[in-house]
Amino acid sequence: MLRFVCAVAAAFVLTACAVQPAPPAAPTETLANDGRAIAEAQCAGCHAIGEYGASPVPEAPVFRTILTRYRADVLEEEMIQGIQVNHRMPDFQFNPQGADALIAYLRSIQQPPAN
């Protein structure tokens, strides 16, 4: 009888472990994923948006080091207000949620600048 109870208990524990859903993505991770989608759609034509590679337009800074040149809070505000820069760039204006997502993505890929 004891073997039967142990077998049933073991089967229950193994079944419970097998059907556990994956934990939901952290809010920051979800936000960064949304930011990557925005970067791919709006920015990749000029900027290197990933963790390696050169920008297609040499004057466009790579995203993986951009926060060493610009403060995140200032860049986010400029995205919402409409970025004004001194080089060729489309006129972009993001809603606050899009700007938040793009900044979260930028933070997730930052690397020290190459010497």
C-alpha positions as CSV (number, residue, x, y, z in Angstrom):
1,M,0.0,0.0,0.0
2,L,2.8,2.4,0.8
3,R,4.4,1.8,-2.6
4,F,1.1,2.6,-4.2
5,V,0.7,5.9,-2.3
6,C,4.3,6.9,-3.1
7,A,3.8,6.1,-6.8
8,V,0.6,8.2,-6.9
9,A,2.3,11.1,-5.1
10,A,5.3,10.9,-7.5
11,A,3.1,10.8,-10.5
12,F,1.2,13.8,-9.2
13,V,4.4,15.8,-8.6
14,L,5.8,15.0,-12.0
15,T,2.5,15.9,-13.7
16,A,2.3,19.2,-11.8
17,C,5.9,20.1,-12.9
18,A,5.3,19.1,-16.5
19,V,2.2,21.4,-17.0
20,Q,3.6,24.5,-15.3
21,P,3.3,27.4,-17.8
22,A,6.4,29.5,-18.6
23,P,6.6,32.6,-16.4
24,P,5.4,35.7,-18.2
25,A,8.0,38.0,-19.7
26,A,9.1,40.8,-17.4
27,P,7.5,44.1,-18.2
28,T,10.9,45.6,-19.1
29,E,11.7,42.7,-21.4
30,T,8.3,43.1,-23.1
31,L,8.9,46.9,-23.4
32,A,12.3,46.3,-24.9
33,N,10.9,43.8,-27.4
34,D,8.4,46.4,-28.5
35,G,11.2,48.9,-28.8
36,R,13.2,46.6,-31.0
37,A,10.2,46.2,-33.3
38,I,10.0,50.0,-33.5
39,A,13.7,50.3,-34.2
40,E,13.4,47.6,-36.9
41,A,10.5,49.4,-38.6
42,Q,11.6,53.0,-38.2
43,C,15.3,53.2,-37.7
44,A,17.1,50.3,-39.3
45,G,17.3,51.9,-42.7
46,C,20.0,54.3,-41.3
47,H,21.1,53.0,-37.9
48,A,22.7,49.8,-36.8
49,I,20.0,48.8,-34.3
50,G,21.5,45.5,-33.0
51,E,24.4,44.5,-30.9
52,Y,26.9,44.5,-33.8
53,G,27.5,45.9,-37.2
54,A,27.9,49.3,-38.8
55,S,25.1,51.7,-39.6
56,P,23.9,51.6,-43.2
57,V,24.4,55.4,-43.2
58,P,27.8,56.1,-41.8
59,E,26.8,59.3,-40.2
60,A,24.0,57.6,-38.2
61,P,25.2,56.5,-34.7
62,V,24.9,52.8,-33.9
63,F,22.2,52.2,-31.3
64,R,24.4,50.0,-29.0
65,T,26.4,53.0,-27.9
66,I,24.0,55.9,-28.4
67,L,23.3,56.3,-24.7
68,T,27.0,57.2,-24.2
69,R,26.4,60.2,-26.4
70,Y,22.8,61.2,-25.3
71,R,21.1,61.0,-21.9
72,A,18.1,58.6,-22.1
73,D,15.6,61.0,-20.5
74,V,16.6,63.8,-22.9
75,L,16.5,61.5,-26.0
76,E,13.1,60.2,-24.9
77,E,11.7,63.7,-24.6
78,E,13.1,64.6,-28.0
79,M,11.5,61.6,-29.5
80,I,8.1,62.7,-28.1
81,Q,8.6,66.3,-29.2
82,G,10.1,65.5,-32.6
83,I,13.8,64.9,-33.0
84,Q,15.7,67.9,-34.4
85,V,19.2,67.1,-35.6
86,N,21.7,68.7,-37.8
87,H,21.9,65.9,-40.3
88,R,19.7,64.1,-42.8
89,M,17.0,62.3,-40.9
90,P,13.3,61.8,-41.4
91,D,10.9,63.8,-39.2
92,F,10.0,61.4,-36.4
93,Q,7.7,61.9,-33.5
94,F,6.8,59.1,-31.1
95,N,4.0,58.8,-28.7
96,P,5.1,58.4,-25.0
97,Q,4.6,54.6,-25.1
98,G,6.7,54.2,-28.2
99,A,9.5,56.4,-26.8
100,D,9.5,54.4,-23.6
101,A,9.7,51.2,-25.5
102,L,12.6,52.4,-27.8
103,I,14.5,53.7,-24.7
104,A,14.0,50.4,-23.0
105,Y,15.4,48.6,-26.0
106,L,18.4,51.0,-26.3
107,R,19.2,50.4,-22.6
108,S,19.0,46.6,-23.2
109,I,21.7,46.6,-25.9
110,Q,24.2,49.2,-24.6
111,Q,27.9,48.5,-24.8
112,P,30.9,50.6,-24.1
113,P,32.0,52.5,-27.2
114,A,35.0,51.1,-29.1
115,N,38.2,52.9,-28.7
